[in-house]
Amino acid sequence: MADENDEAPKKRSDPTSQLARGELVHAEVKPLDLSGIPSVIVGIVAWAVAFVVVMIFRDDLKRDGNEWWIWVTVAGFGLGWIGLFYCRRRWAAIQAGHRPATED
């Protein structure tokens, strides 16, 4: 009768081990949105909606000492506009051929 310890160790089947052995390959996936503009616009709209919601509950926030949340939404909205400016400028440079799409 063969002892269980005499068997060869089993090959690990976790993805990390398979990748290390070359059994798995990474598919080359191109980004869906190179410009980033639609994502930033969604973020700006989300911060604007958050601002309206926070203003509805302003009295409750003031009573609980959380009135600073208003400024968080204002900052998110403002930084979104800065991000939109950056993305538009970057996308224009990519379209003009001044920088590669995969640079950053």
Rosetta silent file (secondary structure, phi, psi, omega in degrees, C-alpha in Angstrom):
SEQUENCE: MADENDEAPKKRSDPTSQLARGELVHAEVKPLDLSGIPSVIVGIVAWAVAFVVVMIFRDDLKRDGNEWWIWVTVAGFGLGWIGLFYCRRRWAAIQAGHRPATED
SCORE:     score description
SCORE:     0.000 S_00000001
   1 L     0.000  135.595 -178.276    0.000    0.000    0.000 S_00000001
   2 L   -84.880  140.107  178.905    1.310    3.429   -0.906 S_00000001
   3 L   -83.019  147.145 -179.327    1.607    6.032    1.775 S_00000001
   4 H   -61.492  -28.826 -178.790   -0.055    9.426    1.209 S_00000001
   5 H   -73.958  -16.141 -178.915    3.287   11.156    1.787 S_00000001
   6 H   -79.417  -15.040 -178.873    4.844    9.296   -1.169 S_00000001
   7 L   -70.209  149.097  176.551    2.612   11.093   -3.692 S_00000001
   8 L   -67.590  145.145  178.859    4.050   13.952   -5.716 S_00000001
   9 L   -61.728  141.308 -179.564    2.927   17.384   -4.509 S_00000001
  10 L   -73.362  146.563  178.252   -0.123   18.635   -6.360 S_00000001
  11 L   -73.568  130.550  179.218    0.300   21.531   -8.731 S_00000001
  12 L   -66.507  140.759 -176.784   -1.194   24.710   -7.302 S_00000001
  13 L  -113.270   10.903  178.945   -4.169   25.941   -9.287 S_00000001
  14 L   -72.681  152.572 -175.852   -4.495   29.490   -7.944 S_00000001
  15 H   -57.657  -34.114 -179.579   -4.299   32.266  -10.577 S_00000001
  16 H   -64.727  -43.404  179.147   -1.015   33.658   -9.234 S_00000001
  17 H   -67.274  -40.547  178.458    0.735   30.312   -9.633 S_00000001
  18 H   -63.214  -39.118  178.704   -0.774   29.786  -13.069 S_00000001
  19 H   -65.949  -41.565  179.735    0.424   33.223  -14.134 S_00000001
  20 H   -64.391  -33.727  179.386    3.931   32.508  -12.804 S_00000001
  21 L   -82.438   -5.691  179.989    4.079   29.247  -14.799 S_00000001
  22 L    84.380   13.842 -179.639    2.958   31.050  -17.951 S_00000001
  23 L   -80.991  -23.710  177.922   -0.377   29.243  -18.108 S_00000001
  24 L  -112.551  143.305  176.426   -2.339   32.501  -17.947 S_00000001
  25 L  -124.980  144.746  177.092   -1.810   35.461  -20.199 S_00000001
  26 L   -80.686  130.274  174.122   -3.023   39.009  -19.717 S_00000001
  27 L   -77.753  140.918  176.901   -5.302   40.227  -22.462 S_00000001
  28 L   -80.980  113.446 -176.684   -4.397   43.601  -23.842 S_00000001
  29 L  -112.127  123.222  178.258   -7.386   45.762  -22.993 S_00000001
  30 L   -86.022  146.253  178.390   -7.640   49.237  -24.410 S_00000001
  31 L   -65.365  145.455 -179.454   -9.355   51.907  -22.310 S_00000001
  32 L   -76.524  -35.217 -175.465  -12.911   52.698  -23.296 S_00000001
  33 L  -124.265   99.242 -179.513  -12.668   56.417  -22.616 S_00000001
  34 L   -75.891  -26.756 -174.924   -9.369   58.011  -23.522 S_00000001
  35 L   -81.036  -34.911 -176.772  -10.542   61.553  -22.929 S_00000001
  36 L    79.548   -7.080 -175.149  -11.960   61.160  -19.413 S_00000001
  37 H   -62.289  -47.467  179.051  -14.378   63.995  -20.148 S_00000001
  38 H   -60.964  -37.569  179.179  -17.630   62.015  -19.674 S_00000001
  39 H   -64.353  -42.074 -179.591  -16.393   60.638  -16.343 S_00000001
  40 H   -67.381  -39.235  179.076  -15.509   64.091  -15.059 S_00000001
  41 H   -63.560  -41.086  176.611  -18.869   65.502  -16.157 S_00000001
  42 H   -60.620  -41.164  177.904  -20.665   62.723  -14.260 S_00000001
  43 H   -63.442  -41.534  178.474  -18.607   63.626  -11.194 S_00000001
  44 H   -62.124  -45.148  179.440  -19.465   67.319  -11.493 S_00000001
  45 H   -63.353  -41.033  179.428  -23.170   66.501  -11.756 S_00000001
  46 H   -62.318  -41.279  178.300  -22.930   64.144   -8.767 S_00000001
  47 H   -67.528  -35.231  177.755  -21.313   66.867   -6.629 S_00000001
  48 H   -66.069  -42.554  177.069  -23.985   69.354   -7.719 S_00000001
  49 H   -63.486  -42.511  178.597  -26.734   66.905   -6.723 S_00000001
  50 H   -60.865  -38.734  178.154  -24.947   66.285   -3.418 S_00000001
  51 H   -61.416  -44.927  179.799  -24.863   70.048   -2.817 S_00000001
  52 H   -62.450  -42.967  179.510  -28.625   70.314   -3.352 S_00000001
  53 H   -63.715  -43.328  179.919  -29.259   67.401   -0.982 S_00000001
  54 H   -64.519  -37.004  178.808  -26.973   68.882    1.663 S_00000001
  55 H   -67.412  -32.186  176.796  -28.725   72.239    1.359 S_00000001
  56 H   -63.044  -38.106 -178.425  -32.074   70.537    1.942 S_00000001
  57 L  -100.676   24.311 -175.591  -30.739   69.152    5.226 S_00000001
  58 H   -59.326  -42.980 -179.144  -28.731   72.261    6.152 S_00000001
  59 H   -62.745  -41.891  177.493  -30.610   72.908    9.413 S_00000001
  60 H   -64.488  -41.111  179.197  -30.056   69.325   10.574 S_00000001
  61 H   -65.083  -40.799  179.654  -26.386   69.512    9.656 S_00000001
  62 H   -64.186  -41.472 -179.959  -25.978   72.830   11.494 S_00000001
  63 H   -63.747  -36.760 -178.487  -27.663   71.419   14.592 S_00000001
  64 H   -88.246   -1.195  179.549  -25.344   68.365   14.561 S_00000001
  65 L    79.022   22.694 -178.890  -22.207   70.420   13.876 S_00000001
  66 L  -113.878   30.390 -178.557  -21.729   69.011   10.367 S_00000001
  67 L   -66.801  -15.901  178.411  -22.264   72.165    8.351 S_00000001
  68 L   -64.788  -18.320  178.153  -18.785   71.675    6.842 S_00000001
  69 H   -60.031  -30.094  177.449  -20.305   69.066    4.505 S_00000001
  70 H   -58.732  -44.966 -177.815  -21.608   71.949    2.420 S_00000001
  71 H   -70.807  -25.979  175.153  -18.040   73.028    1.700 S_00000001
  72 H   -64.396  -44.689  179.568  -17.046   69.475    0.803 S_00000001
  73 H   -67.155  -37.195  177.651  -19.630   69.448   -1.976 S_00000001
  74 H   -64.126  -43.165  178.812  -18.561   72.925   -3.126 S_00000001
  75 H   -64.140  -43.096  177.834  -14.924   71.793   -3.240 S_00000001
  76 H   -60.679  -42.816  178.253  -15.839   68.637   -5.175 S_00000001
  77 H   -62.886  -46.998 -179.428  -17.818   70.683   -7.681 S_00000001
  78 H   -65.444  -43.450  178.395  -14.991   73.204   -8.115 S_00000001
  79 H   -66.075  -29.913  175.351  -12.268   70.579   -8.447 S_00000001
  80 H   -61.639  -40.132  178.410  -14.427   68.826  -11.018 S_00000001
  81 H   -66.752  -36.608  175.558  -14.317   71.932  -13.206 S_00000001
  82 H   -64.591  -42.330  177.281  -10.537   72.036  -12.870 S_00000001
  83 H   -62.733  -38.143  178.424  -10.435   68.350  -13.872 S_00000001
  84 H   -64.803  -42.251  176.985  -12.671   69.054  -16.858 S_00000001
  85 H   -59.630  -46.210 -179.723  -10.342   71.825  -18.012 S_00000001
  86 H   -61.681  -47.357 -177.562   -7.354   69.479  -17.683 S_00000001
  87 H   -64.573  -39.671  178.805   -9.079   66.603  -19.539 S_00000001
  88 H   -65.379  -42.339  179.009  -10.245   68.847  -22.384 S_00000001
  89 H   -64.676  -43.612  178.656   -6.779   70.312  -22.817 S_00000001
  90 H   -62.875  -45.112 -178.452   -5.170   66.854  -22.710 S_00000001
  91 H   -64.858  -38.316  177.473   -7.682   65.416  -25.190 S_00000001
  92 H   -63.440  -39.415  178.810   -7.115   68.320  -27.597 S_00000001
  93 H   -67.519  -37.513  177.659   -3.344   67.687  -27.442 S_00000001
  94 H   -65.396  -45.886 -179.455   -3.870   63.969  -28.130 S_00000001
  95 H   -63.181  -34.252  179.959   -6.158   64.720  -31.089 S_00000001
  96 H   -79.919   -8.533  178.978   -3.619   67.189  -32.485 S_00000001
  97 L    84.554   15.055 -178.569   -0.875   64.568  -32.193 S_00000001
  98 L   -83.903  -17.568  177.131    1.193   66.492  -29.662 S_00000001
  99 L  -150.795  150.856 -178.363    1.185   63.708  -27.065 S_00000001
 100 L   -74.627  151.090 -178.890    0.505   59.950  -27.073 S_00000001
 101 L   -69.482  -22.332 -176.676   -2.800   58.614  -25.737 S_00000001
 102 L   -98.755   11.717 -175.870   -1.021   56.151  -23.448 S_00000001
 103 L   -63.539  -45.826 -177.408    1.277   58.671  -21.773 S_00000001
 104 L  -131.669    0.000    0.000   -0.589   58.977  -18.495 S_00000001
